[in-house]
Amino acid sequence: MKKVTVVGAGNVGATAAQRIAEKELADVVLIDIVDGVPQGKALDLNEAAPIEKHDAFLIGTNVYEETKDSEIVIITAGIPRKPGMSRDDLISTNAGIMKSVTEQ
């Protein structure tokens, strides 16, 4: 099966991973900088596989080496806008996150 990486294990990333797995488009690597988050979400999604009736496998990791040989990389990583935060500050912060991710 093909391999897709989803960078960012928040709500958007986990939902993207779930949909990819449900449609059996590829096995999924879910990666995030927060230790335990992608692992937990991947475990939850794998345990739902029999109910969702798919054979796709999901792995959660904090290590970019696990993404090797991915055919597609989807980047959902970023921070949400916080109270009092300007849009300029948000774009600046998220641009830094994107730069960091793409350098991996």
Secondary structure, 3 states (H helix, E strand, C coil): CCEEEEECCCHHHHHHHHHHHHCCCCEEEEECCCCCHHHHHHHHHHHHHHHHCCCCCEEEECCHHHHCCCCEEEECCCCCCCCCCCHHHHHHHHHHHHHHHHCC
